[in-house]
Amino acid sequence: MPLTNFLAGFFGIAFVCFFPLSVRNEQQGSPRLTLISCTVAGAQARCGDHEVFENRATRTGRKIKLKIVVFPATGKDPLSDPFVYIPGGPGSSATEDAPYVAQALGRIREKRDLLFVDQRGTGGSNPLDCELFNPADLQSYLGDFFPLDDVKKCREQLEKKADLTLYTTSIAVDDLEELRQALGYDKLNLMGASYGTRAAMVFLRQHPQSVRTVTLFGVSPTSHHMPRTFAPDTERALQGVLAECAADQACNGAFPNLRGEAKAVLERLLKGPVEVSVRSPMRDGAQANEVTKVKLSRDLAAEAIRYMLYNPGAVPRIPLFLHQAAEGNFLSLAQAALEYRRRIVASGSNGMYLSVTCAEDLPWAKPEEVTRLSVNTFLGDYRMKQQRAACELWPRSPIPPGYSSPVKSAAPVLIFTGQWDPVTPPSHGDFVAKSFSNSLHLVVPQGGHGLGGMQGAACVDKLHAEFVEQGSVKGLDATCVKAIKRQPFVLAQ
């Protein structure tokens, strides 16, 4: 299973713990951290937690536990520089992704431990979870991105167990450095996906002496200022896919006026929501028999297209869905909008998402600029308006001076970007590569925010393993990247 199949995913995992096992601790003066031998999704690992001060500056008051999973190196004489996976979001859990990442990183694991730590505010590390939607009311999933009444309620609940101003990236990466020392590890090999790339780069800036290599999948620079460019970046990706359909004989034959149909769909939705009868999903994801009527807005239809662009496995259906909607059948778009809200937006730790983005992004995303960039785009500026409204109800943490400045380093950095990534486009990879003197940026043809379902994606795993093994981008033969391609367009339901 290629690593890139699950970079943007959320996974549930069962943990079974057994007896204590101490990890190596080679640094004098650092505390000994004892993990527990455990089974994670059927695989042997070591599990535990490490307590840190919530307020790292004062080192007083509440302490929180960071959840840890280590998949030990499988070979003899393992090296002292582990591999660390930092997931996206912000709000995803590294330990929940752990067995899938470990499976894909078999070659790297031969020589190195794989270290997974839930960032403060996520997973098992004092999670800042919010209930934003009502599972019994499907229409609730098709409303605001952050329903304000639920945001208020979530803040009130979370403030009983957390200072919401202490869950930003620069604080969290200091937790990781403390943990590195407690575990007795040498330098780290970091891999960040989406928001995880930002965390990896901030760690590199604050603890350069503790980094051996960095791999970035879908770059979110500290100057990204989400959701400032969501609309134009989504539009760029959408138009790229529509152009590919027009250039494909079969797709163009099935949908000869696709651009016109996409425009017609947008114009229809701008007049107001459309009513659609959808099947109600069961809690386990299976389809129930009952049919429920919901209203699909322009915002949610556009969001569904945006999330489809994330995943190359879903992209081949975009022309078909737009064609159906242009003919008055919005069922596929509505069902997709519902599923993405349930499985992505309602997943992860949304309180941590707000703590990060309300401090690091929204203050610098100017509404008038976002509105200007959103003109004549399918997505529009709804996300900016709704997220800003939510941030007005959320505590805002100060961030370090110069936080948004480019991270500069001579450390080896390997960067992967999907050609049609709708949220972290290739321009982001080009931007950060300028500040890394020992870097290589590879753009995967037809790739999205991940590479799930793409033919030849194992090439990326191979290059990644070679990079970590040699600790340099020099000499990497990346010709196989050009052969990666998406599945053919789907022309009928």
N, C-alpha and C positions, 0 to 999 in steps of 0.2 A: 504493500500500500504506500504510494508516494507520500512523502511528508506533506506536500502542498495540498493534499486532499482535505486536510482538517485544520488548516491554519485559522480559518475564521469560525470554527465550530465550538459548540458547547457540549460536553459529554458528562454523563452521570456514571460514577464508578463505586463499586463496593469495596471497602477496606476491611481486611481481617488481620488483626495484630496478634503476635505471639510473644517472643521473649526478647529481652534487651540485647542490644548489640552496639558497642561503641565504635564510632567512626574514627579514622586516624586523626591525630591532633599533633601536628608537628611544630606549631608555633608556640614558643615559650610565652607564658603569661596569659594565653587565651583560655577561656573556660572550656572544660570538656563538655561536649554535647553528646548525649546518648540517644540514639535512635532505637526503634523497635523493629525487629524482623517481622515482616508482614507480607500478605498476599494482596496484590492490587490487580483486579480483573484477571485472576489466575496466574499472575506473574510474581515471582519473588522480588521483594524490594525491602527498603528500610524506611520506616515512617517515624514521625515525631513532631515536636514543635519546639520553638525557641521563643522565649519571652523577651520583649523589648518594651521600652518606655513609649507610650503613645506620644508624649511630648519629648522628643529627642533633645531639644534645646535645653530644657530645664532639668531633664532626667529626674523628674518628680511626678507624683500622681499615678494615674492609671497605667497599668501595664497590659499589653495585648500579646496574644500568642500567634506566632506565624506557623502555619502548617507546612510541613516539609515531607517530600517523598524523594528518596534516592534510589535509582536503579544502578546497582554496582556494576563496575566494569566486568566484562565476561572473560577477559584474557588474564594471563599471568602478569605480575608486576605492573599493575595499572599506574598510569601517570597521575601526577598530583594536581593537574589542571582540569577540572571537570567541565562538562558542557551544561550550560544553563539556558533553559527555555523560558521566554517571557511572552505571554500571550497578549492578544489584542483587547479591544473594548473601547476605553478602559472599563474594566469590570469583570473580565473573564478569569477563570480559575486555572492556574497552571497544573495543579495536582489532578484536576478532573481530566485534563488532556493527557496526563502523563503516560498511560499505557499505550496510547496511539502514537505519541511522539517517540516513545522508546522503541516501538516496533519498527518505525521507519528509520531509526538511527542505529541500526544494528552494527554497521561498520564503525561508526564513531565510538559506540559503546564497548567495542573490543578492547580499547585502551583507556577509556575515560569513564568515570562515573557520570550519570545523567542526573542533574540536580533540578528539582522542581519545587518552587516556593510560591505559595499563594501570597501575592502582594497584599499589604495591609488594606483591609476593606473588601477583600474578595474571598471566595471559596470558604476555607476554614480559618481565615485570619481576621476575626472580628468583622464578618461581612456586613456591608452596608446595603442590605437588600430592601427593595421597595415593592409593594404590591400596587401596581399602577392600573391594572385591568381586572375585570370581573369575569372569571371563567364561565360563569353561568349566563353572561350577556355578551354575545358575539359582537354586537355593535360597539361595545366599549373598546374592543381592539381596533376599531376603525375610526377612532376619534383622534384627539390630540396626542402628539408624541409623548408629552409629559402633561397629563391631566393635572391641573393646578390644585384642585382639592386634595388629590392623592399625594401630590408633592408636599403640601403642607402637613398632611397627616404623617407621611414618612419622616419628615424632618423631626416632628415632635417625638416620634417613636425612637428614632436613631439617636437623638441627643441624650437619651437616657443611658446609652452605653458607649458613646463616642463623641469626641470633639471633632466636628465635621470639617474643621479648618486644618486638620493634621493628617490628611490623606492624599496629599499631592505627590507628584512624581519625585521631586528632589528629596523629599523626606523618605519615601519608600526605598529609593536606591541606597540610602545610608543603612537601612535595615539589611539589605542584601550584603553590603560590605561587612557589617557586624557579623552576619551569619557565616560569611566566608571565613572569617577569622575564627569563629567558634568551632567550625568544622575542621579547621586546620588545613584548608585547601590553599594551593598556590594560586596563580592567576586563573581567571575564568575565561572560558570560551562562550561568549554570549550570542544567543539567537533571539531576535525580536521579530514579532509578526504584528503588522499594523501599529496600533498604539504601543505595542511592545518594542517597536523600533525606537520610539521616542525615549522610553525608559532605558533601553540599552545605551543610547547615545548620551543621556544625562548621566548614567553610571560612568560611562567612559570619561566624561568631562570632570566629574567629581572624584573619581578614583582611577585615574589613568594607570597607576602602577599595578592595579589589580586585574588588568585586562590583557589577554593574549590575542584573541581574535574576536571579531564581531561579524555576524551575518544578519542582514536586514531584508525582510520580506515585506514589500509594500510600505514605503517609507512615510512616516508622519513626523516631519521635523518639528522642533519646538516653535517654529514660526508658522506652522500650518493653520493655527487659529480656527479650528473647526467651529461651526460649519460654513466658514466664509466662502469657500469655493466649491461647495457641494454641487450647486446647480450647474455651473459651467463645466465642471469635471465630469458630471454625469452626462451632460449633453454631448460632450466630446466623445465619450465612450459609446453612447447610443448612436450618434451619427456614424461612428466608425463601423458599428455592427450593421447598420442599415446600408452603408456603402458596400460592405462585404456581401450582403444579400443581393444587392443590385448587380454585383459583379459575378455572382454565382448563377449559372444557367438554370439550375433547378429551382432555386429560391426565387429568382427574378421571374421565372415562368409562372410560379404559383402566386406570387405577390408582385405584379408588375408596377403597381402604383403605391408601394409601401410608404414612401415618404409622405405622399399625399394622405394616405390613410392615418399615419401617425399624427399629422396635423389635424385631421378631422376628429380624431379621438380627443385630442387636447381641447379643441374648440367646443366639442360636446360637453366635456367635463367642466369647462369654465362656466357653462350656463347653470351648473348646479349638479348635485349628486345624482347618480342613477340607482335605481332599486334593482337588487339582484337576489335571487334565491340560491343560497349556498347550503351545502350539507354541513351539519354541525360535527366538528371533530370530537372524538372521545379524548379523554385525558391521556391515553396511551398512544394517541396519534392515529388510531384506526378511525374509519369513517362511520358515523352513526347513520341511522336510516332517516331521521327527521330532517326536514328542510326548513331553513330559517331565512326570512327576508331581512336583508341588510341594505344600508345605503353606502355606496362607494363614492368617495369624493375624488376630486382631481389630485389632492395631496396624497391620498393612499394609493391611488392607481399609479401615480408617478413613483411613489416609494417602492411599490412592488417591482416596477421596471428597474429601479436602481439596485435593489437587492438581487434581482436576476442577473444583472451585469456583474455583480460581485463574483458569481460562480460560473465558470465556463460550462459547467454541466447543465445550467439552466438557460444560458444564452441562446442555444439553437431554437428555443421556443418563443423568443421575443417576437419575431416577425409574425408567427401564427397568432399569438395573443393579440397583437395590435390589429391584425386583419379581422379577427373575430369581433373585436370591440368596434371597429369601424363599421361592421355590418350590424351592430346593435347588440351583440352577445358579449357581455362583460363578465361572464361567469368565471372564465379562467383567470382574468386579472383580479377579480374579487377574491377568489380562492387563494391565489398567490399572496395577495396583500394580507389576508387573514393569517395564513401560515407563517409568513415572515414576522408579523407582529408577535405571534404567539411564541415562535421558536427563537427569535433573535432579540427583538426589542424587550420582550417580557422576561428574557433570560439574563443571567449575569447579575452583578451588583450595581443597580442603577443609581443608588446613593453615592457610591464611589465614582461613578461616571460624572455625576453632577459636581462632586467635590473637586475633581480634576479639571473638567472643562470650564466650570464657572470661574475658576481661578486662572487657568493657563491659556484659555482660548477666547471665550466670549468677550472679555473686556477689550480685546484688540480687534474683534470682528465688527467693524462699523456698519450699522444697519443700512445707511444710505449706499455704501459700497456694495453690500450684499444684494440690495434691491437692484442696483444697476447691473451687477453681474448676472442676475437672475432673469432679466428681461428676455423674452422669446425663448425660454428654456422649458422643457417638459416638467422639470421638478419645481421651479419657482422658488420663492423665498420663505415658504411656510415653516421649514425646519428652523431657520434663524429666528423667526418671530416667536415660535413656541418654545424653543430652547432658552431664548433670552428671558421670556416671561417666567420660566421655571427658575432660572438663575437669580432673578430678583427676589425669590423666596428662599434662596439657599445661602448659607454662610459662605463668604468669600475669603479664601486664604491668601495672604501675601506670598509672592514668589520672589526668588532671589533676583537681584539686579542683573540685567543682561541675560536673563533666562532664555529669551527668544533668539538670541544671537546664535549663529551657526556653531556647531561643535567641531573643534579642530583637533586633529590627531594624526600621528604617524603610524598608529596601530593598523594591522591588516584588516580591511573591511571589504566584505563581499556583499553586493546589493543585487536583489532580484526584484523586477517590477513586471507586471502584466501590461501588455500593450493597451488594452482597453479597460484598465482598472478605473472604476468610476469615482474612487475616493482618494487614492494615493497614486496619481498618474506618474508616468516616467519622468516628467519634469521634476518631481520631488527627488527622485533618485539622482538625477543629474545635479540638482542643487546641492545636496549634501556631499556628493562625491568630490566636489570642488574643494571641500575643506579637509578631505582625507587624502593625504599624499601617497598612501599605499592602498588604493581601492580599485575595484572593478565593478562596473554597473552593467548588468545583463538584462535586457528587455526581452521577455518571452512573447513571441508572436501570438496574437489572439488571446493572451492570458487576461484574467480578471484580477480581482483582489486576492484570489487564490488560483490554483491550477487544477482543481479537482475535476477528474474525468477527462483530462487532456491526454492525447496519445503522445507517448514519448516523454512524459513528465518525469520519469525516473532519471532522466539526464540531470535534472536539477539536484536530486538527492546525491548523485554520483559526484557532481562538481562540489557540492557542499562538503561532503566527506573528505574529498581530496584537499580542499582548502583548509579544513580544520587539522587534518593530518600534517600538512607541510607548514602551516602557519603563515602562509603568504598567498597572494593572488598571482604571483609571478609564475609563468609557465602553465597556467591552467588552460586546457584545450576546451574551449566553450563552443566548438562548432556544432555540437549536438543540439544546442538550444534552438538553432534555426529550423530543426526538423520537428519541433513540438507543434502540434496543431489541435484544434478543437474538433469535436464531433460535427458531422454534417447538420445543416438546418433541418428542423422538423417541419414537414409541410402539411401534415394533417393530424387531427386529434386521434 
